[in-house]
Amino acid sequence: MKAKRGFYFTSAFLLLLLIMALSISAGAVHIPLQEILNVLLGKGDEVNRRIILTLRLPRVIESALVGMGLSVVGAFFQGLLRNPMADPYVLGISSGAAFGATIAIIMGLGIFGLSSMAFITALLTIFFVYTVSRTGSRLSMTTMLLAGIAISAFMSAIISLLMLLNHDQFSRIVFWTMGGFGLVSWPQVIYSSPLILIGSFVMYAFSRDVNVILTGEESAEHLGVNAELVKKIILILGSLVTASCVSVGGIIGFVGLIVPHISRFIVGPDNRVLVPFSALFGASFLTFADLLARVILKPVEMPIGIITATFGGPFFLYLLVRSKQKNEGM
């Protein structure tokens, strides 16, 4: 079993490196893989060096980081909420970030201001949902889901109103909400990567505790696991990671939904194995989706949300049919 898992992890890592190399190579100017290696070693043509180091490398790194973060959060949220349809946006985080981004676009702020506004409003949304869902020292998962749905609907209505009142910015707002990494540069990578990486690593430290909680909260308490504390930590860290991802990449749907499911099918439900594999697979998946978004209609760039929805929509329907068949079988 360990040998098989080792093979899966090695394959996933090599796949990620290959996709990242292809993503750096592809574009309006094709750059051979050998030239990429030369540039990374401090050699190579000066023009190619600028293209790779200034434009493509930060974009590829950010897409991999966001794919990793959304997949890790999706794996934990599906477990904690005991809902196979749960994803990182289930608590209204995406709508909160979209509201901040809309305000920033209307105010004419630059990309860094837009990312900052999206991050701040996402955090405020999380705080509101968390406050509504808390009863004393306990968190109600059902209330959190309902509060997330309610705040998403409310924010979507406000965003629609702002788009109606500022129709000259309509296309830019819509394009941002569909996701993409076209405006990503090194400052976005530098400010988002610590939040995504540290948040993901700290959540992974609670993988064993989450495994125990999934067997039943009473059993977890008997085994010395503070279920309420673990839930709070995972929800807060997961929300921070998601807010960071959304603030730099926009709303990219289905990554946190389908990647954990596929990973669970390959390596099993143990979070100690599932989470790191989901991180690798999610990074590969979103980097590949970003590559397709750039080359399918070249030189026009598609919003990455279209690509992920093309994969995720049918998979979501598959999950619904499978769940229905499972319930009927019972």
Summary of the structure (lengths in Angstrom):
residues: 330
radius of gyration: 20.2
end to end distance: 30.8
largest distance: 64.6
contacts: 1147
relative contact order: 0.16
helix: 79%
strand: 1%
